[in-house]
Every structure is written in C-alpha cells, then in structure tokens.
C-alpha cells in the first residue's frame, strides 16, 4: 500500500503516458502504467503533463523587507513552483529569522546568504565593505546547513557604490574556504563595476544571473555582438541563469544571444511582490512561455526549472522524476491557440499562442490544487 497514486499523466519528454507512486515524502514508482497499485489516494490526471516539481532558483521572499519581499507560498506552490531559493535577501544578521519563518510554509524554501551581513535592508547593502565579514557568514552556513545553499553577491553600482568587485573577491575567498564547490550567484547590472571585471573572477562553480538584460554594461557591444569575454566565461563553465526580474530580461538581447547559441542553463524569475502583481514577471509559467516562444521544446524548458537548478545548488534529492527523489511534482496543461501577450523588462511586447497553466502540485508527498 502506497500513499498516493497519480495515473493517466503525460510525460513532458515525448507526451507518452506516465504514472507515479508516492510513499511518504518520496517517489517510489514511475512508469507508463503502474499495474496492481494499491494506494490510499488515487488522482486521475486526465492527460495533464506531470514533471518533477519546478524549482525557482532566484526569488526574493523574506517578508520583513521593504524593497524586495514576498510570501514564499505566493511565489511557490500557488504558481506551480514546489521549491524556491531566495537570492540573498538576508545576510548573517537576519537569515536565522528567515529560516524560522519558512519552516511553516508549504513550499520548500532554501536561501543563498548575502555576502553582506545585513542582506538587502537597503539598495546599497554593499556600500560599507565592513559588512562583508567571513566569520559570521561561515557560522551561519554551518548553523543552517540544511537551508543555505549558496552565496549571493550583487555586483551593480547602486549596490556596491565605490567598492567595485571587492565584495565578489571576498566571496571567492569564502568559497575556497568552503571547499570550492559552494555556489556563488552574481547579480550584474549598471556599471561600475564593468561586466568584464565581474566575469573574469567567475568560474564553473559560479552562476551569472540577469545575463540577458538590455543595459549598456551587458553582454552585447555597441554593434550588437556578444563580447568576447562573455564567450570566454560561458565556455569555461560559468552558469548562465535568466533571472528575469523587473529590469533584467530584454527580448532584443536574448534574440541575439539565443541565435548565437549563448543559451541559459537555468530559468529563474527574480520574482517578488511587486513584479509578481504588476509584472512583467507575474509567475514562473509566464516566464517559461517566453522560452517556448523562442522555440525551446517543452522538455528543455522544464529541464531548466527542474534538473538544472537542482544541479546549480546541489539539491541532490530534487529535480528528477525518478524513484528515490523527493515527491515534488508539478501538474500542468499546455493551452494551445490561446493568444497571450508576453512582456520583457523594457516594456517590449510579443504575441504567442501557447500558455503553460499549472493545475496542481505535490510538495513532499502532499497534494495542493492551484487556483481552486
């Protein structure tokens, strides 16, 4: 006897039938048809797609902030996302409070710790370099080892002011002390510092987020060519993550990058209260629609919000629809011939005729309907 049997689902890989058995908090069976299953609860998916639970590896969901904040469940299970990773909203001084709050959420919540002790209490959290201290950061990572999965460094001028790449340099030394493979996510934006200075410090343990923004300090030169140092970083294994956000995804930039083969490894939203309610982000599904518009297969798009972010942050029990993995699942429809308007971060609009529509999630073995 198992706890949950999901039947008549459809695989994102090829549309073939898929059925899933869940016992406790784990997936215990996956197949085209699971014959002879006895379960306490049976759900007929009626041909809907089912995938591993979606993971958004760049959100801001510490509710006590004033700039970038949200309820993790609004960014999470209510929109089809079973796991969120907060991207540096909190530092060593307040990440313990964030941890305590998230224990009562339905959505799985993890966090990157901000390299600055205060987190994003203000836009310029790295203006005072004295807030970047090794010992408090290391102590927090050790104390909350089941919660903190990376370090976040925001390397744009409004954040670092006159400190340039010093916060990232310090983060890289902390990374070495942690064994080298502890991920750092780096936010980029307006200069100084120059994007080249930032990317030159990054390697295959690091994640560039906001890489497809439309800002002058971006991946394109004045002739709309991808800068050589960007290719160099990409080819040596720096992970390119979307990090859509309010200001950080531009259709024109992505047109060029995508055509050239500079494609993102993972897709994230950089969602928080205001861009969830007012756009242009709204939710993960709307963000995924944009990549379907670019011709990515459904399988590839879903991989970029399941296996890819799990790999980015060493979530070894998540991101796969396989026995032994956590029972996190997203069930959704792909609505075709439905006209949708997609908007980038610079108010450019494009029309598309498909829409991913989440209908249900399973989070650690428990089922939740969406929008009902």
C-alpha positions in Angstrom: 0.0 0.0 0.0 1.4 3.4 -1.0 0.1 6.8 -0.1 -0.6 8.4 -3.5 -1.1 7.1 -7.0 -1.1 9.6 -9.8 -2.5 7.9 -13.0 -3.1 9.0 -16.6 -0.4 11.7 -16.7 1.6 12.7 -19.7 5.4 13.0 -20.0 7.0 16.3 -20.9 9.7 14.4 -22.8 7.6 12.9 -25.5 3.9 13.0 -24.4 3.9 9.3 -23.5 1.8 8.1 -20.6 3.3 8.4 -17.1 2.1 7.2 -13.7 3.7 7.9 -10.4 3.6 6.2 -6.9 4.4 8.1 -3.7 5.1 6.8 -0.3 5.6 9.4 2.4 7.8 12.1 1.1 9.4 10.1 -1.7 8.7 8.9 -5.2 8.7 5.1 -5.2 7.5 4.2 -8.7 7.4 5.8 -12.1 6.2 4.1 -15.3 4.0 4.3 -18.3 1.4 2.2 -16.4 1.6 1.0 -12.8 -0.5 -2.1 -12.7 -1.7 -3.6 -9.4 -1.1 -0.5 -7.3 -2.9 -0.1 -4.1 -3.0 3.4 -2.7 -4.7 5.4 0.0 -5.3 8.2 -2.5 -5.7 7.9 -6.3 -5.7 11.0 -8.6 -6.6 10.8 -12.2 -4.5 13.4 -14.1 -6.7 13.1 -17.1 -3.9 13.5 -19.6 -2.2 16.6 -18.0 1.5 16.9 -18.1 3.5 15.9 -15.0 7.1 16.8 -14.2 9.4 16.9 -11.3 8.5 19.9 -9.2 9.5 23.2 -10.6 12.4 25.0 -8.8 12.9 28.8 -9.0 16.5 29.4 -8.0 16.2 33.2 -7.9 13.3 34.7 -5.8 13.1 37.3 -3.0 10.7 36.1 -0.3 11.8 37.3 3.1 8.6 39.1 4.1 10.1 41.5 6.6 12.0 43.6 4.0 10.7 46.7 2.3 12.4 46.7 -1.1 12.2 43.1 -2.4 9.9 40.8 -0.4 7.1 38.3 -0.7 5.4 35.3 0.8 7.3 32.2 -0.4 4.0 30.4 -1.0 2.8 33.1 -3.4 6.0 32.7 -5.4 5.9 28.9 -4.8 3.3 26.2 -4.7 0.4 28.6 -5.6 2.0 29.1 -9.0 3.3 25.6 -9.7 6.7 26.0 -8.1 7.4 23.5 -5.4 10.9 24.8 -4.4 12.2 28.4 -4.2 15.7 29.6 -3.5 15.8 33.1 -2.1 18.7 35.0 -3.7 20.4 36.9 -0.9 17.6 38.8 0.7 19.2 38.0 4.1 22.7 38.0 5.5 24.3 36.6 8.6 22.3 39.1 10.8 18.8 38.1 9.7 19.0 34.7 7.9 18.1 32.9 11.1 14.8 34.7 11.3 14.1 34.0 7.7 14.8 30.3 8.3 12.4 30.2 11.2 9.6 31.9 9.2 10.0 29.5 6.3 9.5 26.3 8.5 5.8 27.0 8.4 5.5 27.3 4.6 4.1 24.7 2.3 6.7 25.5 -0.4 10.2 24.1 0.0 12.4 27.2 0.8 16.1 27.5 0.6 18.4 30.5 0.6 21.6 32.0 -0.6 23.2 34.0 2.1 24.0 37.6 1.1 27.8 38.2 1.3 26.9 41.4 3.3 25.7 40.8 6.9 22.5 42.9 6.6 21.1 41.4 3.5 19.0 43.8 1.3 17.8 46.2 4.0 18.7 48.9 1.6 19.6 49.0 -2.1 23.2 49.8 -1.4 23.8 46.9 1.1 27.5 46.6 -0.1 28.4 50.2 0.2 30.0 49.6 3.5 32.6 46.9 2.9 32.8 46.3 6.6 29.5 44.4 6.4 31.3 41.7 4.4 32.8 39.5 7.2 34.0 36.0 6.9 33.3 34.6 10.4 29.5 35.5 10.7 28.9 34.2 7.2 30.7 30.9 7.9 28.9 30.4 11.2 25.5 31.0 9.6 26.3 28.5 6.8 27.3 25.9 9.3 24.3 26.5 11.6 21.8 26.4 8.7 23.4 23.9 6.5 20.1 22.4 5.5 18.8 25.8 4.4 21.7 27.9 3.0 22.7 26.5 -0.4 24.9 29.3 -1.8 26.3 32.8 -1.5 24.7 35.8 -3.3 26.7 38.9 -4.4 25.0 41.8 -6.1 27.6 43.5 -8.3 25.9 46.6 -9.7 26.8 50.2 -9.0 23.7 51.0 -6.9 24.6 48.2 -4.6 28.4 48.4 -4.2 28.7 52.2 -4.8 32.5 52.6 -4.8 33.5 49.1 -3.8 33.7 47.6 -7.3 34.4 43.9 -7.4 35.7 43.8 -3.8 32.6 42.0 -2.5 32.9 39.3 -5.1 36.6 38.9 -4.5 35.9 38.4 -0.8 33.1 35.9 -1.7 35.5 33.9 -3.8 37.9 33.6 -0.8 35.0 32.4 1.3 34.1 29.9 -1.4 37.6 28.4 -1.3 37.3 28.0 2.5 34.1 26.1 1.9 35.8 23.6 -0.4 35.5 25.4 -3.7 32.2 23.9 -5.0 29.8 26.0 -2.9 28.0 28.1 -5.5 28.0 31.9 -5.8 25.3 33.6 -7.7 26.3 37.0 -9.0 23.8 39.7 -9.9 25.0 42.1 -12.6 23.6 45.5 -13.8 24.7 49.1 -14.2 28.4 49.9 -14.1 30.9 50.4 -12.5 32.0 47.7 -11.9 32.4 46.6 -15.5 30.9 43.3 -16.5 34.3 42.1 -17.7 35.8 42.6 -14.2 33.0 40.6 -12.7 33.1 37.7 -15.2 36.8 37.5 -15.1 36.5 36.4 -11.4 33.9 33.7 -12.1 34.4 30.0 -12.8 32.3 26.8 -13.2 31.2 27.0 -9.5 29.5 30.3 -10.2 26.2 31.4 -11.6 25.6 34.6 -13.5 22.1 35.9 -13.1 20.5 38.7 -15.2 22.8 37.9 -18.0 20.3 38.8 -20.7 19.5 42.3 -19.6 19.3 45.2 -22.0 21.7 47.5 -20.1 24.8 49.2 -21.6 27.0 47.1 -19.2 25.6 43.9 -20.7 26.7 41.0 -22.9 26.4 42.9 -26.1 28.8 45.6 -27.5 27.6 48.7 -29.3 27.4 46.7 -32.6 25.1 44.1 -31.0 27.9 41.5 -31.0 28.4 39.3 -27.9 31.5 40.5 -26.2 34.5 38.1 -26.4 35.0 38.0 -22.6 31.4 36.8 -22.3 32.0 33.9 -24.6 35.2 33.1 -22.6 33.2 32.9 -19.4 30.5 30.9 -20.9 32.9 28.4 -22.4 34.9 27.9 -19.2 31.6 26.9 -17.5 30.1 29.9 -15.8 26.4 29.1 -15.4 24.1 31.5 -17.2 20.8 31.8 -15.3 17.9 34.0 -16.6 16.9 36.0 -13.5 14.1 37.8 -15.4 13.1 40.3 -12.9 11.7 43.8 -13.3 14.8 45.1 -15.1 16.8 42.2 -16.3 15.4 40.4 -19.4 15.4 42.0 -22.8 13.9 40.4 -25.9 16.5 42.1 -28.2 19.4 40.9 -26.2 18.0 37.4 -26.0 17.3 37.4 -29.7 21.0 37.8 -30.4 22.3 35.6 -27.6 19.9 32.7 -28.5 20.7 32.9 -32.2 24.4 32.7 -31.4 24.0 29.8 -29.0 24.6 31.6 -25.8 21.7 29.9 -24.1 20.7 29.9 -20.4 21.4 26.8 -18.4 18.6 27.6 -15.9 15.5 29.7 -15.9 14.6 31.8 -12.9 12.1 34.6 -12.3 13.7 37.0 -9.7 10.1 37.3 -8.5 9.0 39.4 -5.6 5.8 41.1 -4.5 5.7 44.0 -6.9 6.8 42.3 -10.2 4.5 39.3 -9.3 1.5 41.6 -9.0 2.3 44.3 -11.6 4.6 42.3 -13.9 6.4 41.8 -16.1 7.2 38.5 -14.3 3.8 37.5 -12.8 4.9 33.9 -12.2 7.1 31.1 -13.4 4.7 29.8 -16.1 4.6 33.2 -17.8 8.4 33.2 -17.8 8.5 29.7 -19.3 6.1 30.8 -22.0 8.7 33.2 -23.3 11.2 30.3 -23.9 8.5 28.3 -25.7 8.0 31.3 -27.9 11.7 31.2 -28.7 11.3 27.6 -30.0 12.6 25.7 -27.0 11.0 22.3 -26.5 8.7 21.7 -23.6 11.1 19.1 -22.3 14.1 21.6 -22.5 12.1 24.4 -20.8 11.0 22.1 -17.9 14.5 20.7 -17.5 15.8 24.3 -17.0 13.5 24.6 -13.9 14.0 21.1 -12.5 17.2 19.3 -13.0 19.2 22.4 -13.9 18.6 24.5 -10.8 18.8 21.3 -8.6 22.3 20.9 -10.1 23.2 24.6 -9.6 22.6 24.3 -5.9 23.4 20.7 -5.1 19.8 19.7 -4.3 20.5 16.1 -4.7 17.0 14.8 -3.9 15.1 17.2 -6.2 14.7 17.9 -9.8 14.1 14.4 -11.2 11.0 12.3 -11.8 12.6 9.1 -10.6 12.1 6.7 -7.7 14.1 7.8 -4.6 13.7 11.5 -5.3 11.6 13.8 -3.2 7.9 13.7 -4.0 7.7 17.2 -5.5 5.7 17.3 -8.7 4.1 19.9 -10.9 1.0 19.0 -12.9 0.0 21.4 -15.8 -1.7 21.9 -19.1 -0.3 23.4 -22.2 -3.0 25.5 -23.6 -2.6 26.0 -27.4 -4.2 28.5 -29.7 -4.6 30.8 -26.7 -3.4 34.3 -27.5 -1.0 35.7 -24.8 1.0 38.9 -24.7 4.5 38.5 -23.3 6.4 41.5 -22.0 10.1 41.8 -21.3 11.7 44.1 -18.7 11.8 47.1 -21.0 8.1 47.1 -21.9 8.5 45.4 -25.3 5.6 43.1 -26.2 5.3 39.9 -28.3 2.4 37.7 -29.1 2.3 34.0 -28.6 -0.3 31.3 -28.9 0.6 28.8 -26.1 0.4 29.1 -22.4 1.6 26.8 -19.6 -1.1 26.5 -17.0 -0.3 24.8 -13.7 -3.2 22.9 -12.1 -1.8 21.0 -9.1 1.4 20.4 -7.2 2.7 17.7 -4.9 5.0 19.0 -2.3 6.9 16.4 -0.2 4.0 14.0 -0.8 1.1 16.3 -0.2 -1.2 17.5 -2.9 -2.4 21.1 -3.5 -4.8 22.3 -6.2 -3.9 25.6 -7.9 -6.5 28.3 -8.4 -9.3 26.5 -6.7 
